[in-house]
Amino acid sequence: MAPKVTPLNKKTVVKKRTKKFARHQSDLFMRISNSSWRKPKGIDGRVQRRFKGAIPMPNVGYGSDKKTRNVLPNGFRKVVVSNVDELEMLLMHNRKYCGEIAHNVSSKNRKVIVERAEQLGVRLTNAGAKLKSEEDE
């Protein structure tokens, strides 16, 4: 069994904004969810014209650092894996990427993928999902 793989460099992930962007005038109506952002399209709206005191609109300035974008809390980037061949592509990059078994993979193939990942030293995020134990059978 291969030793547990650690990420190559664990840079702390800093999000510029963690609050959701509120939809314009969503506080006035119960039927409008506060977290479902829609871009204002009117010609007179304060939000679209970016008046002072209006709610902020999403833009490129709120983006995360390029090096830490799409990085999981464990320090890896996720790659969806459907079979053993796709898993073996991660062999050279096992310190940067971790595999996630696709949702439509059968439990028989999952066992094969999990065993091969242990041999290669590739981290899987959902290694224990949908695996039948011998006691259940």
C-alpha positions in Angstrom: 0.0 0.0 0.0 1.3 3.4 -1.0 1.8 6.1 1.6 -0.8 8.9 1.9 -0.2 11.5 -0.8 0.1 15.1 0.3 -0.3 18.2 -2.0 2.9 19.6 -3.5 2.4 23.1 -2.1 -0.4 24.0 0.2 -1.0 27.7 -0.4 -3.8 29.1 1.7 -6.9 29.8 -0.2 -8.2 33.3 0.2 -11.6 34.2 -1.1 -12.1 37.9 -1.9 -15.8 37.6 -1.2 -17.7 34.8 0.6 -21.1 36.5 0.7 -23.6 35.7 -2.1 -24.5 38.6 -4.3 -28.1 39.6 -3.5 -30.6 40.1 -6.3 -31.9 43.7 -6.8 -35.0 44.4 -4.7 -35.1 40.8 -3.4 -35.8 42.2 0.1 -39.2 43.5 -1.1 -40.7 40.2 -2.3 -40.9 36.9 -0.6 -41.1 35.1 -3.9 -37.6 36.3 -5.0 -34.8 34.4 -3.4 -32.1 36.7 -2.0 -29.2 34.5 -3.3 -30.4 34.0 -6.9 -28.3 36.7 -8.6 -29.8 38.2 -11.8 -28.1 41.0 -13.7 -30.3 44.1 -13.8 -31.3 44.9 -17.4 -33.2 48.1 -17.1 -32.1 51.5 -18.3 -33.0 53.4 -15.1 -31.9 50.9 -12.4 -29.5 52.2 -9.7 -27.7 48.8 -9.5 -26.9 48.6 -13.2 -25.7 52.2 -13.3 -23.5 51.5 -10.2 -24.8 54.3 -8.0 -23.2 54.8 -4.6 -25.1 52.9 -1.9 -26.6 50.3 -4.3 -25.9 46.6 -3.9 -22.6 45.4 -5.5 -22.7 43.6 -8.8 -20.4 40.7 -9.6 -17.4 41.5 -11.7 -14.0 40.1 -12.5 -12.4 42.0 -9.6 -14.0 39.6 -7.1 -12.3 36.6 -8.6 -9.9 34.4 -6.6 -6.2 34.1 -7.0 -5.4 32.1 -10.2 -3.1 29.7 -8.3 -5.7 28.8 -5.7 -8.8 28.8 -8.0 -10.6 25.4 -8.0 -8.4 24.1 -5.2 -10.2 21.8 -2.7 -9.7 22.3 1.0 -7.3 19.3 1.0 -4.9 21.2 -1.4 -5.7 19.2 -4.6 -7.5 20.0 -7.8 -10.3 17.6 -8.7 -10.5 15.5 -11.8 -13.5 13.3 -12.6 -12.4 9.7 -13.3 -14.6 7.1 -15.1 -12.2 4.2 -15.6 -8.8 3.0 -14.7 -7.2 4.5 -17.8 -8.2 8.0 -16.8 -6.9 7.3 -13.3 -3.5 6.3 -14.6 -3.2 9.7 -16.3 -3.0 11.2 -12.8 0.0 9.1 -11.9 2.5 11.8 -12.9 0.4 14.6 -11.3 -0.6 12.8 -8.1 0.7 15.7 -5.9 -1.4 18.3 -7.7 -4.6 16.5 -8.7 -6.9 14.1 -6.9 -9.5 11.9 -8.6 -13.2 11.8 -8.0 -15.0 8.7 -9.3 -17.9 9.7 -11.6 -21.4 9.2 -10.3 -22.4 6.7 -13.0 -19.6 4.2 -12.4 -20.8 0.8 -11.2 -19.8 -0.6 -7.8 -17.8 -3.4 -9.5 -15.7 -0.9 -11.4 -15.4 1.4 -8.4 -13.7 -1.4 -6.5 -11.2 -1.8 -9.3 -10.6 2.0 -9.5 -10.1 2.2 -5.7 -7.6 -0.7 -5.7 -5.6 0.8 -8.6 -5.6 4.2 -7.0 -4.0 2.8 -3.8 -1.3 1.0 -6.0 -0.5 4.2 -7.9 -0.6 6.5 -4.9 -3.4 8.7 -6.3 -5.8 10.3 -3.8 -9.6 9.8 -4.3 -12.1 12.2 -2.8 -15.0 9.7 -2.8 -13.2 6.3 -2.4 -15.7 4.9 0.0 -18.9 5.9 -1.9 -21.2 3.2 -3.2 -18.9 0.3 -2.3 -20.7 -2.8 -1.2 -19.1 -4.7 1.7 -18.9 -8.5 1.8 -21.2 -8.6 4.8 -24.1 -7.1 2.8 -23.8 -9.6 0.1 
